[in-house]
Every structure is written in structure tokens, then in C-alpha cells.
Amino acid sequence: MMQVMQDAPGRLVDGAPIAVIDIGSNSVRLVVYEKLSRSPTPIFNEKASCGLGRDVATTGRLNAEAVEKALVLLRRFRALCDRMAVGKLYVLATAAARDAANGPEFVARCADICRTDVQLLSGKREAQLSALGILSGVHRANGVVGDLGGGSLELADLHGHRIGSGVTFPLGGLALQDASGRSLKKADKIVKDALAKDPHLEHLKGRTFYAVGGTWRALARLHMFQRGYPLHVMHGYVIPAKEALEFCRLIRRVPVDTLSKIETVADVRRPLLPYGALVLEHIVRIGKPGNIFISAQGVREGLLYEELPEADQKVDPLIVAAAELNWLRSRSPRHGMELIDWTDAFMASSGIDETAEEKRLRHAACLLSDIGWRAHPDYRGEQSLNIIAHAAFIGVDHPGRAFLALSIFYRHVGLIDDDLSPRIRELVSTRLLDHARIIGAALRVAYLVSASMPDTLPGAPLTVTRGKLVLNLSGSLAELAGDRITSRLKSLGRLIGREAVVITG
């Protein structure tokens, strides 16, 4: 019987876990991350709706019952952090705590329970951290970030690594519900008056609006399930602005509990949906964005990104995540790295047009190409596809996810689509699907040559030379040649319109 290891081999242990408690106006959440990383992976995530921001707009105070509920939850969260040996705990408090007269007293009690300082975020600071969260999780972001909580809405302009000054409005779901006396008509006027002349929205036209916050994620989840979308991953879900506008109108007009697929939204979140839809509707009307990007990254991830050294901030989070999975699950992590150089040479010589983004995705595919090897051979393609399509990746959109999943599916099963759901293919363009088939076919050659081990591929280049697809197995590698390799090479050759040749001389 194998000896039980102290540290789980499926974990990266080059640093203590790091945790963030987010004391919001609607919910209080604990997220514990595996370590401080460019691609942070949650190992524990729990939240509860406490409603701290309910009635603050009218009474000016945090509700006593909500406060006690939050404090009980914080005791549990602190105990969990102790048991998980968390190295660093950050505690953040937002709109409800900063706006309420008894907020300072509440924050002091939170600090005592959590045994660490509580960062009471200003509206501008909250907007900045939300923008940093988008910067962390979205490749080449360009647009306006909007973080809708229970108490407030924060907006910040984001272009590349440049973050504009943030602004805050008391337009969170609970605050609107309170200030309007639960009248959507009154809430509509409040939102319209607040956002009418905001300069952030004046510069949004044709760009992306990055929607952060639980209410907007709930709206997107409802939209996702109503349309039967094939990928239930919230981060990176995109809704065209016109479609978002029509959907928001529907949410406002129809009683929430009568909506199709409403069961996919938690009961406590449903009453806030019309208010979230109302705010988003005005943002789309005024700002005229091209689309709405739903983000699972926000203040918490922005804080962690800010804590990274500057050099680490510049690293591609998708490549980091793929490299970590390669390390944890492949037969040889170094072989995955060699595949990058091997396919670089192939693509450079092939004449196949490849954009910088497609090259980036190919590199990630190389790192992910062997993560399903422990599965039964008949299910390696299917299992790899599911792991990749649903992984907690950031820095990749949904078409990119589908490309990665399809590339590794084809690497295992060949160019056979019989067992592949047609829905996943709907997420990629014809061009990306063609590229996925080519990369999958090239990887099939590589793994048959190398047996998934390092130090072989550097001596077995695959190139297009003088119009032919050539695999060079010269010298000591000549004995690796065989009919199966030739067959796979010919399959790849047919995809790119080249005669295939194995050289063994």
C-alpha cells in the first residue's frame, strides 16, 4: 500500500495559500487561493448573503441583524483560514461599511474577529481594484469596467495597462431598492439622472463594457441558460450590446419568477435582478458599447494582481495556467515545453497564416496536450476536452477555450468528429476549427515519435521543405520510423495540402 503523502501531489506547494474576505453590501465571501500567482486558482470559495447594505440609504445605519449574521460568518471564515494554513489574509469592506454611521464600529469588530486589519475601500479605490481585476483576467482589455455591488456602482476606463480615474455612484441593487421604495419607475429616474453625463460612458462607444458583480453575473447566467449556450463558464461570456438591451428590458417588464430558467438564479439574488438590469440598460443606452463582457474577476483578483512583482504582472496568465496543468498532470512537463519549439518550426516553415493570438493559443495547447493521459484511451479526448473547456483559466475568451479543447480532442481521437458535440464547434470560427485540426494532427505525430518523453523532438524536426512536409528522423532516430508515423504524417499533409515524407538517412 502506497505511503500517504503529507502534501497533496495535485497541489502546487511553492507558497502558502492566500485568502481574501470581501465584506460587500449584499454578500460576504471568503476565497482562498492556492498561492499568489499570475493565474490564481481558488481552492476554497464560500459566500453568504447578509444584506449589510439593506436600508443604509434611508436609515444611514447597518442593519443590526445583518451585522450579527456577518460577524458569525467571519468567525467561521477565520477558523477556516487557520485550518487551511493561510499565509496571508486580506479583508476588504466596501460601500455599506463606508456609508453607514455605524460602519467604523462594525469594521473594528471585523478586524478583531479576523485578527488582521480591514481595508475600508473608498469608491475610487474599489473602482481601481475592479479595473485591475479585469487587467489581470482579460487579454488586452479595452473598454470601461463597471462593478455593481449591493450598495454602489464603480466605473473606470481601461485601455491596455492604463487605468483612468474611477468614479462611484450609489446605484447598487440594495441601495436602489431602498432609495426608490422598491419602485422600478423611481429607480429608473435615479439611475438616469446619475449616469446621464458621466464621462466614462461618453468614451464607451463601440468598446467593451466589462461587467463585474454578482447581480450582473446572475443576469448573464439566466441569459446563458435561456439561449442554451454550450459552455457554462461565466468569465468571458459575451453578450452583444443590442441583445443585452433587449434582455434587460425583458427582466424589467416581466415578473422575475415567471422567467424561463429562473431556477438557475439563487432565490436571494432574484429580487435584485430588475435593478441590475435597469442599471445595465442605461449604461448601454448612454454609452453604446459594442458588447458586454461578463467577468468573474474583480476587486479580489485586482488586489492579488497588485501584490505581484511587476515582472510577474506582465506574464501571460493563460500560459501560466497551462504550464501549471502541464506540471501537475502530464507525463513529462519538459516535453510540453519542447512541443512549443517543435510546432513553432513547423508553423514558420508551413506558410500557414497564424496571428499572434493564434500562436499564443497554440503554445497553450502544447502545454495542455498530455493532461488526459491517465484516462482510458477511448476517453482521453473527451476527458481532455471537458477539463480544458471548463478549467478555471483566465486570459482567454470562449472561442479560445473551444480551440484549445478541440485541438487536444483531435490530438487523441484523430480527425473524427463522430463523438464530438456539435455545440462546442459553434464557439469557434471556421478558421479556428481548421487550425485546431492542424495542431491536433501535428501533435499526433509528435507523440508517436517521442512516446511523450523529452529530448527526442529537438532532434526530429517537422518542417515544410521544398514544398513537402518532412519529418526528419535521421541518425540515431531512424529506428523510430514506422508505418503508423507515416500514416499520421500523411493525414497532416492532407490537411495542409502537402506531400508527406519521412527522412531516415
RADA-V319674 format. One record per backbone hydrogen bond with DSSP energy under -0.5 kcal/mol. CO is the residue of the C=O (numbers start at 1). NH is the residue of the N-H. E is the energy in kcal/mol with one decimal. If there is no record, write none. Layout:
CO:NH:E / CO:NH:E
This chain:
8:11:-1.8 / 11:13:-0.6 / 13:15:-0.7 / 17:87:-2.9 / 17:88:-0.9 / 18:33:-3.6 / 19:90:-2.6 / 20:22:-0.5 / 20:31:-2.3 / 21:23:-0.7 / 21:92:-3.1 / 22:24:-1.2 / 22:29:-2.0 / 23:94:-1.7 / 25:53:-3.6 / 26:50:-1.5 / 26:51:-2.8 / 27:24:-2.1 / 28:48:-1.8 / 29:22:-2.7 / 30:46:-2.4 / 31:20:-2.4 / 31:33:-0.5 / 32:43:-3.4 / 32:44:-1.5 / 33:18:-1.7 / 35:37:-0.6 / 37:40:-0.6 / 40:42:-0.5 / 41:34:-2.9 / 44:32:-2.7 / 46:30:-3.0 / 48:28:-2.5 / 48:50:-0.7 / 51:54:-1.5 / 52:63:-0.6 / 53:56:-1.3 / 53:57:-0.5 / 55:59:-3.1 / 55:60:-0.6 / 56:60:-1.7 / 60:101:-3.3 / 63:67:-2.4 / 64:68:-2.1 / 65:69:-2.1 / 66:70:-2.3 / 67:71:-2.4 / 68:72:-2.1 / 69:73:-1.8 / 70:74:-2.3 / 71:75:-1.7 / 72:76:-1.5 / 73:77:-2.5 / 74:78:-2.6 / 75:79:-2.0 / 76:80:-2.4 / 77:81:-2.3 / 78:82:-1.9 / 79:83:-2.1 / 80:84:-2.0 / 81:86:-2.3 / 82:85:-1.2 / 88:19:-2.7 / 90:21:-3.0 / 91:119:-3.2 / 92:23:-3.4 / 93:121:-2.5 / 94:98:-2.0 / 95:99:-2.2 / 96:100:-1.6 / 100:103:-1.5 / 102:106:-2.0 / 103:107:-2.9 / 104:108:-2.1 / 105:109:-1.8 / 106:110:-2.3 / 107:111:-2.3 / 108:112:-1.9 / 109:113:-2.0 / 110:114:-2.7 / 111:115:-1.4 / 111:116:-1.1 / 117:91:-0.6 / 117:119:-0.5 / 118:120:-0.8 / 119:93:-2.5 / 119:121:-1.0 / 122:126:-2.5 / 123:127:-2.2 / 124:128:-2.3 / 125:129:-2.5 / 126:130:-2.2 / 127:131:-2.1 / 128:132:-2.3 / 129:133:-2.1 / 130:134:-1.8 / 131:135:-2.7 / 132:136:-2.3 / 133:137:-1.7 / 134:138:-1.9 / 137:395:-2.6 / 138:140:-0.5 / 138:141:-0.8 / 141:160:-2.5 / 142:208:-1.4 / 143:158:-3.2 / 144:210:-2.7 / 145:156:-1.8 / 146:148:-0.7 / 146:212:-3.1 / 147:149:-0.7 / 147:154:-2.1 / 149:173:-1.4 / 150:174:-0.9 / 150:175:-2.0 / 151:172:-1.0 / 152:149:-2.9 / 153:169:-2.5 / 154:147:-2.5 / 155:167:-2.1 / 156:145:-3.3 / 157:164:-2.9 / 158:143:-3.1 / 159:162:-2.1 / 161:163:-0.6 / 162:159:-2.5 / 162:164:-0.5 / 167:155:-2.5 / 169:153:-2.8 / 169:171:-2.0 / 172:176:-2.9 / 173:177:-2.4 / 174:178:-2.2 / 175:179:-3.1 / 176:180:-2.2 / 177:182:-2.2 / 178:181:-1.1 / 180:183:-0.6 / 182:184:-0.6 / 183:187:-2.6 / 184:188:-2.3 / 185:189:-1.4 / 186:190:-2.1 / 187:191:-2.5 / 188:192:-2.5 / 189:193:-2.6 / 190:194:-1.8 / 191:195:-2.3 / 192:196:-1.3 / 195:198:-1.5 / 198:201:-0.6 / 198:202:-1.1 / 199:203:-0.9 / 200:203:-0.7 / 201:204:-1.3 / 204:207:-2.6 / 207:290:-3.5 / 207:291:-1.0 / 208:144:-2.0 / 208:210:-0.6 / 209:211:-0.8 / 209:293:-2.7 / 210:146:-2.9 / 210:212:-0.6 / 211:295:-2.5 / 212:148:-2.7 / 213:217:-2.1 / 214:218:-2.1 / 215:219:-2.1 / 216:220:-2.4 / 217:221:-2.5 / 218:222:-2.1 / 219:223:-2.3 / 220:224:-3.0 / 221:225:-2.3 / 222:226:-2.1 / 223:227:-1.7 / 224:229:-2.4 / 225:228:-0.6 / 230:232:-0.6 / 231:233:-1.5 / 234:237:-2.3 / 236:398:-0.6 / 237:294:-2.9 / 239:292:-2.9 / 240:244:-2.6 / 241:245:-2.4 / 242:246:-1.9 / 243:247:-2.2 / 244:248:-2.5 / 245:249:-1.9 / 246:250:-1.8 / 247:251:-2.2 / 248:252:-1.9 / 249:253:-1.9 / 250:254:-2.4 / 255:258:-2.0 / 256:259:-1.8 / 259:262:-1.5 / 261:264:-2.1 / 262:265:-2.1 / 266:269:-1.1 / 266:270:-1.2 / 267:270:-0.6 / 267:271:-0.6 / 269:272:-1.2 / 269:273:-0.6 / 270:273:-1.4 / 270:274:-0.5 / 272:276:-2.3 / 273:277:-2.7 / 274:278:-2.0 / 275:279:-2.1 / 276:280:-2.3 / 277:281:-2.5 / 278:282:-1.9 / 279:283:-2.0 / 280:284:-2.4 / 281:285:-2.5 / 282:286:-2.8 / 283:287:-2.6 / 284:288:-1.8 / 288:206:-2.5 / 290:241:-1.6 / 291:209:-2.4 / 291:293:-0.5 / 292:239:-2.6 / 292:294:-0.6 / 293:211:-2.7 / 293:295:-0.5 / 294:236:-2.6 / 294:237:-0.6 / 295:213:-0.5 / 298:302:-2.6 / 299:303:-2.3 / 300:304:-1.8 / 301:305:-2.5 / 302:306:-2.0 / 303:307:-1.2 / 304:308:-0.7 / 305:308:-1.0 / 309:313:-1.8 / 310:314:-1.0 / 312:315:-1.2 / 316:320:-2.0 / 317:321:-2.5 / 318:322:-2.6 / 319:323:-2.6 / 320:324:-2.2 / 321:325:-2.1 / 322:326:-2.4 / 323:327:-2.2 / 324:328:-2.2 / 325:329:-2.4 / 326:330:-1.7 / 332:335:-0.7 / 332:336:-1.3 / 333:337:-1.5 / 334:338:-2.2 / 335:339:-1.9 / 336:340:-0.8 / 337:340:-0.6 / 337:341:-1.1 / 338:342:-2.4 / 339:343:-2.8 / 340:344:-2.0 / 341:345:-2.1 / 342:346:-1.6 / 343:347:-2.9 / 344:348:-2.6 / 345:349:-1.6 / 346:350:-1.3 / 347:351:-0.8 / 355:359:-2.3 / 356:360:-2.1 / 357:361:-2.1 / 358:362:-2.2 / 359:363:-2.3 / 360:364:-1.8 / 361:365:-2.4 / 362:366:-2.3 / 363:367:-1.6 / 364:368:-1.5 / 365:369:-0.6 / 366:369:-0.8 / 368:371:-1.3 / 370:373:-1.3 / 372:375:-1.6 / 376:379:-2.5 / 376:380:-0.7 / 377:380:-0.7 / 379:383:-3.0 / 380:384:-2.5 / 381:385:-2.3 / 382:386:-2.2 / 383:387:-2.5 / 384:388:-2.5 / 385:389:-2.7 / 386:390:-1.7 / 388:391:-0.9 / 391:393:-1.6 / 397:401:-2.3 / 398:402:-2.5 / 399:403:-2.3 / 400:404:-2.4 / 401:405:-2.6 / 402:406:-2.8 / 403:407:-2.6 / 404:408:-1.8 / 405:409:-1.9 / 406:410:-2.9 / 407:411:-1.7 / 408:412:-1.2 / 409:412:-0.6 / 409:413:-2.6 / 410:414:-2.0 / 414:416:-1.3 / 415:417:-0.5 / 417:420:-1.6 / 419:421:-0.5 / 421:424:-0.8 / 421:425:-0.7 / 422:426:-0.8 / 423:426:-0.6 / 424:427:-1.0 / 425:428:-1.3 / 429:433:-2.4 / 430:434:-2.2 / 431:435:-2.3 / 432:436:-2.5 / 433:437:-1.9 / 434:438:-2.0 / 435:439:-2.8 / 436:440:-2.5 / 437:441:-2.3 / 438:442:-2.3 / 439:443:-2.5 / 440:444:-1.6 / 441:445:-1.3 / 442:446:-2.3 / 443:447:-2.5 / 444:448:-1.1 / 445:449:-1.9 / 446:450:-2.5 / 447:451:-1.6 / 450:453:-1.7 / 453:456:-0.5 / 456:459:-1.6 / 457:460:-1.9 / 461:463:-0.5 / 461:472:-2.4 / 463:465:-0.7 / 463:470:-3.5 / 465:468:-1.7 / 467:499:-0.6 / 468:465:-2.7 / 468:470:-0.7 / 469:501:-3.1 / 470:463:-2.4 / 470:472:-0.6 / 471:473:-0.8 / 471:503:-2.8 / 474:477:-1.7 / 475:478:-1.8 / 477:480:-1.9 / 478:481:-1.6 / 482:486:-2.2 / 483:487:-2.6 / 484:488:-2.4 / 485:489:-2.5 / 486:490:-2.2 / 487:491:-1.8 / 488:492:-2.0 / 489:493:-2.5 / 490:494:-2.4 / 491:495:-1.4 / 492:496:-1.5 / 493:497:-0.7 / 493:498:-2.9 / 499:469:-3.1 / 501:471:-2.5 / 501:503:-0.5 / 502:504:-0.5 / 503:473:-3.4
